[in-house]
Amino acid sequence: MKLTYKKISIFVIAGVAYLAGIFFSNPVAFGFCTKAKDATLYMCGVSGAINIGWSFIDIGQSLAIVAVILVFANARAWHMWVRFSIWFVPISALVIISVFPIPFVPGFELSRANATYLFGNIYAIITAFIVAVSWIRIWFKRRSLSKSKAIN
């Protein structure tokens, strides 16, 4: 598969995750609560779906940022990013599922959706670092080749 199609697939996955988040975070708008007499979401029994929805929205946003960064990636950066993603995504998912929600400050709890947003931002920052390192390596390689040609 061409590198361009691989990059486009990240945009598609980001869009699907974001749309799934919108679907799950708005149960009243999509008809989940049609039989509830009270308009509260807890009467519908879908409060868990709302939390999952916000996590999907955060995943979609983070992947969209990562996809924009990966537009500038060459093949070497893409492979480095894939190797990084293979271990980062499952580990961060396990941490989010097993550790959160935790008390952050008195009276405020760090939810799974906020943790997803936090790990998504870390993921985007490390992705930008991987792409930047790849471009810097290419620049140094070209610079050293031009110096060696100038000497000869």
Number of C-alpha atoms within 10 A of each C-alpha: 5 7 13 12 10 14 19 15 13 19 20 16 16 24 18 16 22 24 16 18 23 19 19 25 23 17 19 17 12 12 9 15 19 12 10 14 9 10 12 12 16 12 13 17 12 18 16 11 16 19 16 19 24 24 25 26 26 25 25 26 19 22 24 21 21 23 23 16 19 24 14 14 23 15 12 14 21 21 12 15 19 13 11 15 15 10 10 14 14 11 12 16 15 11 15 18 13 10 12 17 15 12 11 10 8 6 6 9 13 13 18 22 22 17 22 24 21 13 21 22 19 14 21 20 14 16 25 21 15 21 21 16 13 18 17 12 11 14 12 11 12 12 12 12 12 11 11 10 9 8 7 5
